[in-house]
Amino acid sequence: MKNTIVLFICLHLIVCPIAFGQNEKTLRWAADAEGNAPYIFQDPRIPTEIIGFEVDIVRALSEIIGAKPVFVQNQWDGLIPGLYRGDYDIAINGLEITEDRKKEVNFSNPYYITYLQIVVLRGVDYIQSLSDLSGRKVGALKNSLAERILRAKEEINVVTYEGEVNAFVDMKNGRIEAALVDAPIALYYTATNPEFTMVGEPIGEISYGIALRKEDIRLLEKINRALDELKRSGKLRQILEEWNLWNNKMEVYLDDFSVSKSSPEKYRYFIQSVSKREHFAERIELYFKFMPVFLKAALITLGLSLLSMLLAILAGLILALMRLYGGKVLGFLSVLYIEIIRGTPLLIQLYLIFYALPAIGVKLSPFLAAILGLGFNYAAYEAEVYRSGFLSIPRGQFEAAISLGMTPFQAIWHIILPQTFRVVIPPMTNDFISLIKDSSLVSVITMIELTKVYNQIASAYYDYLGTGLITAGLYLLLGLPFIRLARHFEKRLAIETKPSK
Amino acid sequence: MNVILEIKNLTRSIGSTKILKNISLSVQQGELISIIGRSGCGKTSLLRCINCLDAFDEGYLRVGEIVIERGRNCNHRNKNNNESYNVKAYHIRLKVGMLFQTLNLFPNRTVLENITIAPIIVKKEPKEKAIATALELLCKVGLKGFENRYPYQLSGGQSQRVAIARALALNPDIMLYDEPTSALDPELVGEVLNVMKDLDCEGMTQIVVTHAMNFAKTASDYVIYMEQGEIIEMDTPEKIFYNPSDKRTESYVRLFKE
């Protein structure tokens, strides 16, 4: 019965995203809400809402095209692979139009042109330009224009980061002296963190474009026409001005040198919402606001972990039985599986399941891919736990069962297995706790679970400590009931074998 | 009388070592046979071959109606024959009960469950019937009222008596015992041997590998002396212990004379 329910959920999860794709009236767009303001991020006052200047642009575009925008969360690194999985039709998230990327995807015309900006700690007056960075440690985003510019100058010691905020935190801690980042990031971060400041002239030029699959020529045309419409009507300028992002490069690009028409209200809204909360009570109140989002994510993590562990326990048992009693061929296959799975990173396995399998026609929903990835990975470890459990049962038990007329299968099933279970409960509980935490890896295949939500909220508020403690606490709470449950089982089973004293 | 167990020219090797050489033996229904001999002489191996826990290489084994023949001239190496060996071995095990030297009751099951599990699973007996039989057998081995205990709550002697009841529950034609009392404290040995004597009175065919010479002397119909994988002598206890015809037997039994 339980299995039927699980199967049903799984089927449901496979079918649903495909059903979505068939709908002509939707525009499925992807971004990583873990990115910073002002691109796409969580509304600081309403954590369930996603806002940003790119959100506004997508809405405006959809309106012109006449489609309903549907947001799909994906890890920034996975935005382009996800296009080809067919999870969404466009990706927009500060994707710089580069020659390398153009080989993989089509880009729309630029919707925003910006530049790079040096950011230093306030009071560092010896850095005013690119040439002042010689011989210093400078941070940049990995694989960005900033990194390429800095690398071109041999005397600069470049440190690369996954996210800009990490670079700023490192600068505050004295590990780097400056950071070269996209201007919008610099603008928003320095405005909310007065200990940092922007210095020097704009450097380079970055054009952001919307990425589409190579084959979607018609959609590309539609998007470009809609973009032109946004430019002509002044809507694009209005959006950028509201976010305080209108700049010289855009003036040239749109050939529009007129005076400002809109006030930067969305920029102000963000600055006011995020600026350091002086009162402890206010901060606590904010954390309470996050709670529903955190709890929902914790439930996803829990469900994911439970289903994965169930799979691992079943598949692990089969692997162990194959290895111990399956004869040469099955035994060899089992060993091969265990060694390959244990010997390769879970992260790579998840990528393969999610991004490589669709190439051979197996397209799994993120939830199912996550459960299969985690479950079959842990199955290799559980198989070894079972094996040591089996081997700890004295040989005489098996022989006694055989000489009582049982077949080898009956002996294993009725006599050996029940005794094995009690032996494997403690190490399996251990593995389950570990699995709960490893489940955070599935954010790379677009699952929004606890760690992902933590990253999103932390980067939206520049608050890694408080939200980090909440997240850590939630993981602890998720694991505790299972530790207690395991102890309870152990005690109950132990009563049957050891004298109570 | 009816010969229930027959062995002819049975041989078993492990690697290049022959651990059973040319064993021939026939046992009639209701007999109690003791096998004595030094450690490593092949006593236990012989029992394990009779119960098909270990496969012999060559020879002839018959238990009741079931015959297993193996060896060079029997063309038994092909696969089909192997399968039929497994099936026959299974049926022999159903007719033969075995008791081991180590205490191996199932630790996670009660005394009653230990006894009923095989009848329920193997013989598909209804649970009520299996329980009724088990309670009767517990009475027989003198452990009435122990049915709900777990193995850890039993002494060694009690454990072996439950193990006998467990084997009897399958209604075997022959009972084999592999040093059933050697793991027990001396004061507990008697209670196990008494159960075996009772079974003998009821006409059960029993083969006992034992170091309990007094038991072999007083309770057996025949005693077998084994050395280096061979049966040296098989005769009545009086002959083996007081008038052995082989010197090797004599030098062994002399060890227990004082």
Interface residues (C-beta under 8 A of the other chain):
Chain A: P394 G396 Q397 E399 A400 A401 I402 S403 L404 G405 M406 T407 Q410 H414 I415 P418 Q419 R422 L493 E496 T497 K498 P499
Chain B: N51 L53 Y90 R93 L94 V96 G97 M98 F100 T102 N104 L105 F106 P107 N108 I117 A118 I121 V122 K123 Y150 Y152 Q153 A163 R166 A167 L170
